[in-house]
């Protein structure tokens, strides 16, 4: 059996525009519905959604027959968790709150087998090897793995160029909500200071030859970040879409009892 192609990573290499959705229901059933909608990638959120290794596995299995590429966000930098996520078949990981090149290097090491890293060998126990059906998996796995590091703090912004320059870092993802809090403007990612930091980070990462992504479910934000150079953008959050659609459905029958709601700019 051949190593599965990582279509998301291929899109980064080709500098192709890729639109994504944030997947937060921690449900294989919901993820499969979303997999048929045409998004280039779906972010399975292991940081803020109620996910664990078993629920992430169920979602990877649900997405497998569909063209939308899964991206899995870790809850932290734990190399043991990274090993587990890779073993269940995740090929693209997004890791939050990366602030230094040294942290990025440690994450690269956690994703690679010795002698190039420290990932533990599971062999026939793990889905990633298709239970030992993939020839030369240990030697070839890195070819289709993809590491996205998140910049979402003042230190991350300051060190963005050095982080992006680390070999094995494939892309940088900007977190507007955490960044706005870190810069002293909580709940206001549109503040000029935050927008300046975002624009500077995009420029620094692009200058290092790496691709940049961002979460931007509001259309004006998404277009602005694309114009600045982002090539993979999450333009929707499934939980927000459900809430908004459900509220709008009720409003049609509530005779004005349900006040209109402005979509949140905090994400």
N, C-alpha and C positions, 0 to 999 in steps of 0.2 A: 504494500500500500504506500502511496506517495504522501509526503508531508502536505497538509492542506495549505492552499495559498491564502495569504492574508491580504484580502482585497483593500482593506483600509490602509495598510502600509503601502501597498502599490499606489494608491491614490495620493499619498503624501509624496512619494518619489516622483510621480508624474506632475505634482503640483496642481492636481485636479481639485476643483471646488467640490466639497463634500458636506451635505446638510444632514444634521443629526437630530435625534430626539432624546431627551432625558427620560429614562425608564425607572420609575420609582415605586411601582406597586408590589415589587418583590414576588411576582407571580409569573410562572411560565405561561399560563393561559393568556394573561394580558399582554405579555411580551410577544407571543405568537400573533395576536391580533395586530400589534404594531409593526411586526416584521413584514406584513403584507401590504403596507401603506406606501412603500417606495422610498423611505429614507435611506441614505447611503450608509449611515451608522446609527447604532442605538447604544446609549450609555447605560449600562447596568450599574446602578449606584450602590456601592458597598459602604459608602461613608455616611450618608444622611438618611438613606432608606433602610427599612428593617430587614436587611439581607444578611445572610451568612453563607458559608461555602456551599451548603446543600441547596439553598434557594437560588444561588447564582448558577450552580450546575444545572438545575431544572430549566433556567432561562436560556443557558447556552444550548441545551438539548432542543428546546423549543425553537430557537432561532436557526439551528443548523441547516434546515432545508431551504432557507430563504436567502435572498441576495443581500439583505441588510447586514453589515458587519458589526459584530458585538465588540464593544469596548467596555472593559470592567474597571470600575474605580475602586481602589483599595480604601480601607479605613485609615491606614497609616503606613509606615515604612517597614513594618515587621517582615524580615526575610522569610520567616516560617510561613506566614500567611501568603506572601508572594509565591512561595514554592507550591502551596496548596492550590492557589488560583491557576497557576500555570499547569499543574498536574491535571486539573479537571478540564483543561482544554482551552482556557483563555489564551489568546495570542497577542492581544493588545491590552496593556494595563495603563491606567491613568492613576498617578500617585499624587495626593494632595500635599500642599505646604512644603514645597522644596525651596530652600533658601540659599543653598551654597552648591558649588561645584562638587565638593566632597560628598554631600548627601546624594547628589545625582550619580556620582561614581559608585557609591555603595549600592544604589538601586540597580544599576547596570550589572554589578557583580552578582546580586541576588537573582538575576534573571538568567545567568549563564552558568553552564556546567564547568567544572574544573577541566583544564588549568586556567581558563579565562574568567572564572567566577566561582561562586560557592553554592550554586543550586544543588540540592540533594537529588540523588538518582532514585526514581521510583520504579523504573522499568515496566514490567508487565502488570503492575498494580494500577497504572494510571491511564486515564482516558486520552491524555495528550499523545501518548505513543500508540493509541488504538490497541492497547494491551499487547504491545510488542509487535504489532503488524506493520508499523512504519519502519522501513529499513534505515539504519544509520541515524536514528532520531537524535541520539546524543551529539553527534557531529554536526547535524543539520538544523537543529531546532532554532538556533539564533537567527537563521536566515529569514524566518517568517514571524519572529517575535517583534513587537513594537512597544517602545516605552514613551509614554507621554508624561511629562512632569508639569505640575501645576505651580504657577507663580501667582501668589495671592497675598504677599506681605511686602512691606517696605524693603526688607532685606532681599527678598526675591527679585524685586524690581531692580535694585542696585546691582545684583549679581547676575542678571538675566543673560548677559552676553557670555559670561563664563559658564553658566549652567548649560546654555544651548551648545556651547563648544565641546562638551563632554562627548567622547565617542561612545555610541550606544544609546544616547538620547536622540529619539527620532523627531520629537516635536515638543512644543511648550504650549500649555493651555492656561489661559488667564481666568481667574475667578473674580468677577467684579464685586460680588457681595462681600467676601472676606477682605478683598483689597480696599474697598471703601471704608470698612471698619478699621483696618490697620492704619489707614491714613488719616483717621480722625473724623470721618464723615459717614458714620454708620447709617445704613439704609439709603444712602444717596450715591449710587455709583455714577450718576450723571454729573456729580460735582466736578468743576474744572480741574481740580488737583488730581482727582482719580482718573479723569479722561486723559490728562497729560501723562500720567504714569502708564496708562494702558497703551497710548500711542508710542511712548518711548520704548516700552517693552517689546511691542510688535516690531519696531524698527531695529532694535538690538538683536532680536532673535533672527529676523530675516537676514541681517547683515552677517550672522554666523552661519547662514546657509541652511537653517532649519525652518520648518513650517510652524505656524501659529494658529491656535484655535481659541474659541471663546464661547460662553453661554450667552445667548442674546435672543430670548423669545419675543421681544418687542421688535417689530419690523424695522423701525427707523434705526434702532441700535444695530441690528444685524447688518443693514446696508452700510452704515458708517464703518463698522469694523471690517467688513469685506473691502471697502474702499481703502482702508489703512493697510490691508495686506493679509488678513486672516483667510485661510483656505479651508478650514473645517469649523463649522459653526453649528451649535445646537440651537435650533430655531423654535423648539417646542419642549414643553415639560408635560408629560402625560397626566400627572395629577392635577396640574393647573387647568389643562384642557377639559378634563372631566368636570371639575368644579365649575368652570365657566359655562360649559354647555348645560349642565344640570340647572344652574342658577337661571340661565336665559330661558330654558324650557319652562320653569316654574313662573318666571316673570310674565310670560305670555298669558297666564291664567290667574294671576294674583291681583288684578285690578289696581296695580300701583302699590300694593302692600309691600312689595319687595323693591327697595330702592336700587337704582342703577349703581354699578360698581365699576370703578376705574381699575383696569388690570395693574397689578403691582409691578413696579420697576425694580424690585428687590429680588435678586436671584443669584 
